[in-house]
Amino acid sequence: MTNKNTAVTKPINKLSQLLKASELDTRMLAMVGILITVWLGLNLATDGIFLTARNLYNLSVQSSVVGIMATGMVLVIVARHIDLSVGSIVGFTGMMIAWMQVELFPVTAAWNWPFTIVIGLLLGVVIGALQGYWIAYKAIPAFVVTLGGLLIYRGAAFMVTDGRTVAPMNTDYQLLGGGINGSIGATWSLILGIIAICCVALLMYRSHKNRINHGFPAKPMAIQIALFIISATLILGFVWVMNSYNKPRSDIARGIPIPVLILIVTVIAMTMLTKLTRFGRYVFAIGGNPEAAELSGIDVKKVTMLIFALMGLLCGIAAVITTARLNAGVNSMGLMIELSVIAAAVIGGTSLNGGSGSITGAILGAVIMQSLENGMVLLGAGSAERQIIIGLVLIAAVWFDTLYKAKQR
């Protein structure tokens, strides 16, 4: 019996040593494992439809809106707040963009869609900053302020056009939604993939050099090479899948959709903001201990207001993609999407107690959420069943987070 236990323990110890040497986040690895399991299960349940290039292309576009907003929700929750109004802000800013583009200005003018985008993004920032002001400077709980915002801006979206659907949008603007021509093609997708691989190699090299220069132990070279190969394979695999889906009635590959490019830029920008700027460090310090952060000289009120302004900006970006994809402004835009956004952030490892969260984890959470919803649509499930699943997944994610933290302690 002892020999059998020893034989089982040795591989486990070796695996734990490899994970420790690679410095990979075990929680993130568990999420990747969950995502793979969900994909394989849904592919089996849908008779192979789920993992087709067409469905994965659509899934990537669907995940973009939730993913973009989830990056901002991470900071909101890390700072010990919540934002229930994000779906209504998307609906209101999207309806304003559509109304200005279709009814206020000449829809065919070259300046039409860039101008309306700028106005829509500024509107999102103003709304977010206004809510942040009441939360930070008037000490009204974020739950109350954003719940009020959920009702106010949903009603305002209806009042803009008296409930009418506004369409069609500018033809150039529609490309931002990832429609028939809303992608960059096979060649540029491959070029972008190669650039991404080169960036990964450069970042890994700089990290290795910095460790050595500052006297920290470097990762074993074999592990670094393995991590680079895995990263390069994932990037090229993604490009290959996007290039495998052709435009209707043609052999022309679509390539990476524009909403996904917007998501990638947003993730890079938000990651740099959280890890390389003073503002990002302040957000996590406030979430860890607001009183200590204020005593250390951090302007907690100003940072809180800026967090909600940033959340409003991301809602504006999501509204642009949504209206471009629908080719219309409709009152159902963003309806109940706040649940998916909050769930994506929590599933991605953002603690509801504040102080910890991950941009990358939120994107994984968004993909998991959208994969479940996409799969249930393919299986013919109704909206009621989808909401039940989202609720159960959210509870399970918080439970898993509680167990994980208890084990860490």
C-alpha positions as CSV (number, residue, x, y, z in Angstrom):
1,M,0.0,0.0,0.0
2,T,2.9,2.3,0.9
3,N,4.5,1.8,-2.5
4,K,1.3,2.5,-4.3
5,N,0.8,5.8,-2.4
6,T,4.4,6.7,-3.1
7,A,3.9,6.0,-6.8
8,V,0.9,8.3,-7.0
9,T,2.5,11.0,-4.8
10,K,5.6,11.4,-6.9
11,P,3.9,12.6,-10.2
12,I,1.7,15.0,-8.1
13,N,4.8,16.4,-6.4
14,K,6.6,16.8,-9.8
15,L,3.5,18.6,-11.3
16,S,3.3,20.9,-8.3
17,Q,7.0,21.7,-8.6
18,L,6.6,22.5,-12.3
19,L,3.6,24.8,-11.6
20,K,5.6,26.5,-8.9
21,A,8.6,27.0,-11.1
22,S,6.5,28.3,-14.0
23,E,4.8,30.8,-11.6
24,L,1.4,30.2,-13.3
25,D,-1.7,31.1,-11.4
26,T,-3.3,27.9,-10.4
27,R,-6.7,29.5,-10.2
28,M,-6.3,30.7,-13.8
29,L,-5.3,27.2,-14.9
30,A,-8.4,25.8,-13.2
31,M,-10.5,28.3,-15.2
32,V,-8.9,27.3,-18.5
33,G,-9.6,23.7,-17.6
34,I,-13.3,24.6,-16.9
35,L,-13.5,26.5,-20.2
36,I,-12.1,23.5,-22.1
37,T,-14.5,21.1,-20.3
38,V,-17.5,23.5,-21.2
39,W,-16.4,23.6,-24.8
40,L,-16.0,19.9,-25.2
41,G,-19.3,19.2,-23.4
42,L,-21.2,21.8,-25.6
43,N,-19.6,20.5,-28.7
44,L,-20.8,16.9,-27.9
45,A,-24.3,18.1,-27.0
46,T,-24.6,20.1,-30.2
47,D,-23.3,17.3,-32.4
48,G,-20.1,19.2,-33.3
49,I,-21.7,22.5,-34.2
50,F,-20.2,24.5,-31.2
51,L,-16.6,24.1,-32.2
52,T,-17.1,25.0,-35.9
53,A,-15.2,28.1,-37.2
54,R,-18.5,29.9,-37.8
55,N,-19.7,29.5,-34.3
56,L,-16.3,30.4,-32.7
57,Y,-16.2,33.5,-34.9
58,N,-19.7,34.5,-33.6
59,L,-18.7,33.6,-30.0
60,S,-15.6,35.8,-30.2
61,V,-17.7,38.8,-31.3
62,Q,-20.4,38.1,-28.6
63,S,-17.7,37.9,-25.9
64,S,-16.2,41.2,-27.0
65,V,-18.9,43.4,-25.5
66,V,-19.1,41.6,-22.2
67,G,-15.3,41.3,-22.0
68,I,-14.7,45.1,-22.6
69,M,-17.1,46.0,-19.9
70,A,-15.8,43.3,-17.5
71,T,-12.3,44.9,-17.6
72,G,-13.9,48.0,-16.0
73,M,-16.1,46.0,-13.6
74,V,-12.9,44.4,-12.2
75,L,-11.7,47.8,-11.0
76,V,-15.2,48.7,-9.7
77,I,-15.4,45.5,-7.6
78,V,-11.7,45.6,-6.6
79,A,-12.4,49.1,-5.0
80,R,-15.3,47.5,-3.0
81,H,-18.1,48.9,-5.2
82,I,-20.6,47.6,-7.7
83,D,-22.2,49.0,-10.9
84,L,-25.7,47.8,-11.7
85,S,-26.3,50.5,-14.3
86,V,-23.8,49.3,-17.0
87,G,-26.5,47.7,-19.2
88,S,-28.7,50.8,-19.1
89,I,-25.8,53.0,-19.9
90,V,-25.1,50.9,-23.0
91,G,-28.7,51.2,-24.0
92,F,-28.9,54.9,-23.5
93,T,-25.5,55.8,-25.1
94,G,-26.2,53.4,-28.0
95,M,-29.7,54.9,-28.6
96,M,-28.2,58.4,-28.5
97,I,-25.5,57.4,-31.1
98,A,-28.1,55.8,-33.3
99,W,-30.5,58.8,-33.0
100,M,-27.7,61.4,-33.8
101,Q,-26.4,59.3,-36.7
102,V,-29.7,58.5,-38.4
103,E,-32.0,61.4,-37.5
104,L,-29.9,64.4,-36.4
105,F,-27.1,64.4,-38.9
106,P,-26.8,63.3,-42.6
107,V,-26.2,59.6,-42.3
108,T,-24.1,59.4,-45.5
109,A,-21.7,62.2,-44.4
110,A,-18.1,61.1,-43.9
111,W,-17.8,62.8,-40.5
112,N,-21.1,61.4,-39.3
113,W,-20.0,58.1,-37.6
114,P,-16.7,59.3,-36.1
115,F,-18.4,62.4,-34.6
116,T,-21.3,60.4,-33.1
117,I,-18.8,57.9,-31.6
118,V,-16.9,60.7,-29.9
119,I,-20.2,62.1,-28.5
120,G,-21.3,58.7,-27.4
121,L,-18.0,58.0,-25.6
122,L,-18.0,61.4,-23.9
123,L,-21.6,60.8,-22.8
124,G,-20.6,57.5,-21.2
125,V,-17.8,59.2,-19.3
126,V,-20.0,62.0,-18.1
127,I,-22.7,59.5,-16.9
128,G,-20.0,57.4,-15.1
129,A,-18.4,60.4,-13.5
130,L,-21.7,61.7,-12.3
131,Q,-22.5,58.5,-10.6
132,G,-19.0,58.3,-9.2
133,Y,-19.5,61.8,-7.8
134,W,-22.5,60.8,-5.8
135,I,-20.7,57.7,-4.6
136,A,-17.4,59.3,-3.7
137,Y,-18.3,62.8,-2.5
138,K,-21.8,62.3,-1.2
139,A,-21.2,58.9,0.4
140,I,-24.2,57.3,-1.2
141,P,-23.7,53.5,-1.5
142,A,-22.8,52.4,-5.1
143,F,-25.5,49.9,-5.0
144,V,-28.2,52.6,-4.5
145,V,-26.7,55.1,-7.0
146,T,-26.2,52.5,-9.8
147,L,-29.6,50.9,-9.2
148,G,-31.1,54.3,-9.7
149,G,-29.0,54.7,-12.8
150,L,-30.2,51.3,-14.1
151,L,-33.8,52.7,-14.0
152,I,-33.0,56.3,-15.1
153,Y,-31.0,55.5,-18.2
154,R,-33.2,52.6,-19.3
155,G,-36.1,55.1,-19.2
156,A,-34.0,57.8,-20.9
157,A,-33.2,55.3,-23.7
158,F,-36.9,54.8,-24.3
159,M,-37.6,58.6,-24.2
160,V,-35.0,59.4,-26.9
161,T,-37.1,58.0,-29.7
162,D,-40.3,57.2,-27.8
163,G,-39.5,53.5,-28.1
164,R,-38.9,53.4,-31.8
165,T,-36.1,51.4,-33.4
166,V,-33.7,53.7,-35.2
167,A,-32.0,52.3,-38.4
168,P,-30.1,51.9,-40.6
169,M,-26.7,53.1,-39.4
170,N,-23.8,54.5,-41.6
171,T,-22.3,51.7,-43.8
172,D,-18.8,52.4,-42.6
173,Y,-19.9,52.4,-39.0
174,Q,-21.4,48.9,-39.4
175,L,-18.0,47.4,-39.9
176,L,-17.2,48.0,-36.2
177,G,-19.8,45.4,-35.3
178,G,-17.9,42.5,-37.1
179,G,-20.6,41.9,-39.7
180,I,-20.0,40.6,-43.3
181,N,-17.0,43.0,-43.9
182,G,-16.3,43.8,-40.3
183,S,-13.0,41.9,-40.1
184,I,-9.4,42.4,-41.3
185,G,-9.0,39.4,-43.6
186,A,-6.6,36.5,-43.6
187,T,-3.4,38.3,-44.5
188,W,-3.6,41.0,-41.8
189,S,-4.8,38.5,-39.3
190,L,-1.7,36.4,-39.9
191,I,0.5,39.5,-39.7
192,L,-1.1,40.5,-36.5
193,G,-0.6,37.0,-35.1
194,I,3.1,37.0,-35.9
195,I,3.4,40.5,-34.3
196,A,1.7,39.2,-31.2
197,I,4.1,36.2,-31.0
198,C,7.1,38.5,-31.3
199,C,5.7,40.7,-28.5
200,V,5.3,37.6,-26.3
201,A,8.9,36.6,-27.0
202,L,10.1,40.2,-26.3
203,L,8.1,40.4,-23.0
204,M,9.4,37.0,-21.8
205,Y,13.0,38.0,-22.7
206,R,12.7,41.4,-20.9
207,S,11.2,39.7,-17.8
208,H,14.1,37.2,-17.8
209,K,16.7,39.9,-18.1
210,N,15.1,42.0,-15.4
211,R,15.1,39.1,-13.0
212,I,18.8,38.5,-13.5
213,N,19.7,42.2,-13.3
214,H,17.8,42.6,-10.0
215,G,19.2,39.4,-8.5
216,F,15.9,37.3,-8.6
217,P,15.9,33.7,-9.6
218,A,14.9,33.2,-13.3
219,K,12.5,30.6,-14.5
220,P,14.2,27.4,-15.9
221,M,14.9,27.8,-19.6
222,A,12.9,24.7,-20.5
223,I,9.8,26.1,-18.8
224,Q,10.2,29.4,-20.5
225,I,10.5,27.7,-23.9
226,A,7.5,25.5,-23.2
227,L,5.4,28.6,-22.1
228,F,6.5,30.4,-25.3
229,I,5.5,27.5,-27.5
230,I,2.1,27.2,-25.8
231,S,1.5,30.9,-26.2
232,A,2.5,30.9,-29.9
233,T,0.4,27.8,-30.5
234,L,-2.7,29.5,-29.0
235,I,-2.2,32.7,-31.0
236,L,-1.7,30.9,-34.3
237,G,-4.6,28.5,-33.5
238,F,-6.9,31.5,-32.9
239,V,-5.8,33.1,-36.2
240,W,-6.3,29.8,-38.0
241,V,-9.9,29.4,-36.7
242,M,-10.8,33.0,-37.6
243,N,-9.3,32.5,-41.1
244,S,-11.3,29.3,-41.5
245,Y,-14.6,31.1,-41.6
246,N,-15.3,32.5,-45.1
247,K,-17.6,35.3,-46.2
248,P,-21.0,34.2,-47.5
249,R,-20.9,32.5,-50.9
250,S,-17.1,33.0,-51.4
251,D,-13.7,31.6,-50.5
252,I,-12.5,34.8,-48.9
253,A,-11.5,34.3,-45.3
254,R,-13.0,36.8,-42.8
255,G,-10.0,36.9,-40.4
256,I,-10.1,38.5,-37.0
257,P,-13.3,40.5,-36.4
258,I,-13.0,44.2,-35.6
259,P,-14.8,43.9,-32.2
260,V,-12.2,41.4,-31.1
261,L,-9.4,43.8,-32.1
262,I,-11.1,46.5,-30.0
263,L,-11.3,44.0,-27.1
264,I,-7.6,43.2,-27.4
265,V,-6.6,46.9,-27.4
266,T,-8.9,47.4,-24.4
267,V,-7.3,44.5,-22.5
268,I,-3.8,45.7,-23.2
269,A,-4.7,49.2,-22.1
270,M,-6.5,48.1,-18.9
271,T,-3.7,45.7,-18.0
272,M,-1.1,48.5,-18.4
273,L,-3.3,50.8,-16.4
274,T,-3.6,48.4,-13.5
275,K,0.0,47.2,-13.4
276,L,2.1,50.1,-14.6
277,T,0.4,53.2,-13.4
278,R,-0.1,54.9,-10.0
279,F,-3.8,55.0,-10.6
280,G,-3.9,51.1,-10.8
281,R,-1.9,50.7,-7.6
282,Y,-4.2,53.2,-5.9
283,V,-7.3,51.2,-6.9
284,F,-6.0,48.0,-5.4
285,A,-4.8,49.8,-2.3
286,I,-8.2,51.3,-1.8
287,G,-9.8,47.8,-2.2
288,G,-7.4,46.3,0.3
289,N,-8.0,48.9,3.0
290,P,-9.7,52.2,2.2
291,E,-8.9,53.8,5.5
292,A,-5.2,52.9,5.3
293,A,-5.1,54.1,1.6
294,E,-6.6,57.5,2.7
295,L,-4.1,57.8,5.5
296,S,-1.2,57.1,3.2
297,G,-2.2,60.2,1.1
298,I,-4.3,58.6,-1.7
299,D,-7.2,60.8,-2.8
300,V,-9.8,58.0,-2.4
301,K,-12.7,60.1,-3.5
302,K,-11.1,61.3,-6.7
303,V,-9.9,57.7,-7.6
304,T,-13.4,56.4,-7.0
305,M,-14.9,59.0,-9.3
306,L,-12.4,58.2,-12.0
307,I,-13.1,54.4,-11.7
308,F,-16.8,55.0,-12.5
309,A,-15.9,57.5,-15.3
310,L,-13.7,54.8,-16.8
311,M,-16.6,52.3,-16.5
312,G,-18.8,54.7,-18.3
313,L,-16.2,55.0,-21.2
314,L,-16.1,51.3,-21.5
315,C,-19.9,51.2,-21.6
316,G,-19.8,53.7,-24.5
317,I,-17.3,51.5,-26.4
318,A,-19.7,48.5,-25.8
319,A,-22.6,50.6,-27.1
320,V,-20.7,51.4,-30.3
321,I,-20.0,47.7,-31.0
322,T,-23.6,46.8,-30.2
323,T,-25.3,49.4,-32.4
324,A,-22.9,48.6,-35.3
325,R,-23.6,44.9,-35.0
326,L,-27.4,45.4,-34.8
327,N,-27.2,48.1,-37.5
328,A,-29.8,49.9,-35.3
329,G,-30.6,51.5,-32.0
330,V,-33.1,49.4,-30.1
331,N,-34.5,49.7,-26.6
332,S,-33.4,46.1,-25.7
333,M,-29.7,47.0,-26.0
334,G,-27.8,46.1,-22.9
335,L,-30.8,44.6,-21.2
336,M,-29.7,42.4,-18.3
337,I,-26.1,42.5,-19.6
338,E,-25.0,43.8,-16.2
339,L,-25.5,40.3,-14.8
340,S,-23.1,38.8,-17.4
341,V,-20.5,41.5,-16.8
342,I,-20.5,41.1,-13.0
343,A,-20.5,37.3,-13.4
344,A,-17.6,37.5,-15.8
345,A,-15.5,39.6,-13.3
346,V,-16.4,37.3,-10.4
347,I,-15.8,34.1,-12.3
348,G,-12.5,35.5,-13.4
349,G,-11.3,35.8,-9.8
350,T,-12.3,39.3,-8.7
351,S,-13.2,39.2,-5.0
352,L,-16.5,40.7,-4.0
353,N,-14.7,41.7,-0.8
354,G,-12.4,44.0,-2.8
355,G,-8.6,44.2,-3.1
356,S,-8.0,41.5,-5.7
357,G,-8.9,40.9,-9.3
358,S,-7.5,40.1,-12.7
359,I,-8.2,41.6,-16.2
360,T,-7.1,38.4,-17.9
361,G,-9.4,36.4,-15.6
362,A,-12.3,38.6,-16.4
363,I,-11.9,37.9,-20.1
364,L,-11.8,34.2,-19.4
365,G,-14.9,34.7,-17.3
366,A,-16.6,36.5,-20.1
367,V,-15.7,33.7,-22.6
368,I,-17.1,31.1,-20.2
369,M,-20.3,33.0,-19.7
370,Q,-20.8,33.6,-23.4
371,S,-19.9,30.0,-24.2
372,L,-22.7,28.8,-21.9
373,E,-25.2,31.3,-23.4
374,N,-24.1,30.5,-27.0
375,G,-24.3,26.8,-26.4
376,M,-27.8,27.0,-24.8
377,V,-29.0,29.0,-27.8
378,L,-27.7,26.2,-30.1
379,L,-29.5,23.7,-27.9
380,G,-32.8,25.7,-28.2
381,A,-33.0,26.8,-24.6
382,G,-35.1,29.8,-23.8
383,S,-34.1,33.1,-22.1
384,A,-35.5,31.8,-18.8
385,E,-33.2,28.7,-18.8
386,R,-30.2,30.9,-19.8
387,Q,-30.8,33.2,-16.8
388,I,-31.1,30.2,-14.4
389,I,-27.8,28.9,-15.7
390,I,-26.1,32.3,-15.3
391,G,-27.3,32.5,-11.8
392,L,-26.1,29.0,-10.9
393,V,-22.7,29.6,-12.5
394,L,-22.3,32.9,-10.5
395,I,-23.1,31.2,-7.2
396,A,-20.7,28.3,-8.1
397,A,-18.0,30.8,-8.9
398,V,-18.3,32.7,-5.6
399,W,-18.3,29.3,-3.8
400,F,-15.2,28.2,-5.6
401,D,-13.5,31.6,-4.8
402,T,-14.3,31.1,-1.1
403,L,-12.9,27.6,-1.1
404,Y,-9.8,28.7,-3.0
405,K,-9.0,31.5,-0.6
406,A,-9.6,29.3,2.4
407,K,-7.1,26.8,1.0
408,Q,-4.6,29.6,0.4
409,R,-4.9,30.8,4.0
